[in-house]
Amino acid sequence: MRHGLRSRRRDACALLRKWPRDCPSAISTQLKKLEEQAGAQLFVRKGRGLVRTAAGEALIAYARKIVDLNDEAALALGAATNTGVVRLGLPQDFFEDVMPATLTAFSSRHPTAQVDIRAGQNHKLAEEVAAGRLDGASVYFDEGSGGEGELLCTLPMRWLAHESFKPAGAKPVPLVMFDHPCLFRKAALSALDRARLPWRAAVTTPSLSYVWAALRSKLGIAVRTAHGVPEDMVCVDGRFGPPDLPPIEIRLLTSQTASSAAQDMCEILRGEANRLIAPA
């Protein structure tokens, strides 16, 4: 019975993740049954495809939590299905150098291991490690916050813009920011508010690549570290009047239930992060 319930929950996740352009009759029937069970409309048609409603978004969030809790329970009971999988969380800033260097070194030691890499918001990665759903993660923390884990390095935050960006006089500072919550977003807004400088949100996004795209479109300025910044981006600290920013910490979090292979992965990540990120 529990197995069947778990299967239906996973089916719900799978169905809700789909964004079909054309919905075959079999899927239509399953979606109709799912909506009847939920007692709410989960999809609306848009063009030739379907998009999730607010109820659909809420349901998939709960379905994912149910599946995660099931996997967590299985792990606690020694019946985890992902034995041999090493799960690592990283900021998007690390995808171009730290991640490939870490994976290359790890695969040479563990050629048959499966690796699951996840990007996400800092607080979510930390929660995933604490819950045992990630074996390790590299996470940003406010400087001096006493964050858990091992301090890898401390980096200055910078105001960044495209090299061709020109500020629009005394208008509010246009900001390109990650979605809330984000430590870089918080630092930018706090600094501007302390300096009593007006600002406006020009672009908000969960994607670092979209941040760079928005800056290339000259839509505003952003706050990041100098690590992994594209060549056409420049530091504009002090040029357009934005206030100074605090440093930010990078910490390594390791799950208490990490396997020996996962601990090896975290050790490699520590070394590559110190080599590629930590200031000389």
Secondary structure, DSSP 8 states (H G I E B T S, - for coil): -HHHHHHHHHHHHHHHH---SS--HHHHHHHHHHHHHHTS--EEEETTEEEE-HHHHHHHHHHHHHHHHHHHHHHHTT--TTTTEEEEEE-GGGTTTHHHHHHHHHHHH-TT-EEEEEE--HHHHHHHHHTTSSSEEEEEEETTS--SSEEEEEEEEEEEEETT----TTS-EEEEEESSS-HHHHHHHHHHHHTT--EEEEEEES-HHHHHHHHHTT--BEEEESTT--TTEEE-TTTS------EEEEEEEE-TT--HHHHHHHHHHHHHHHHHTS--
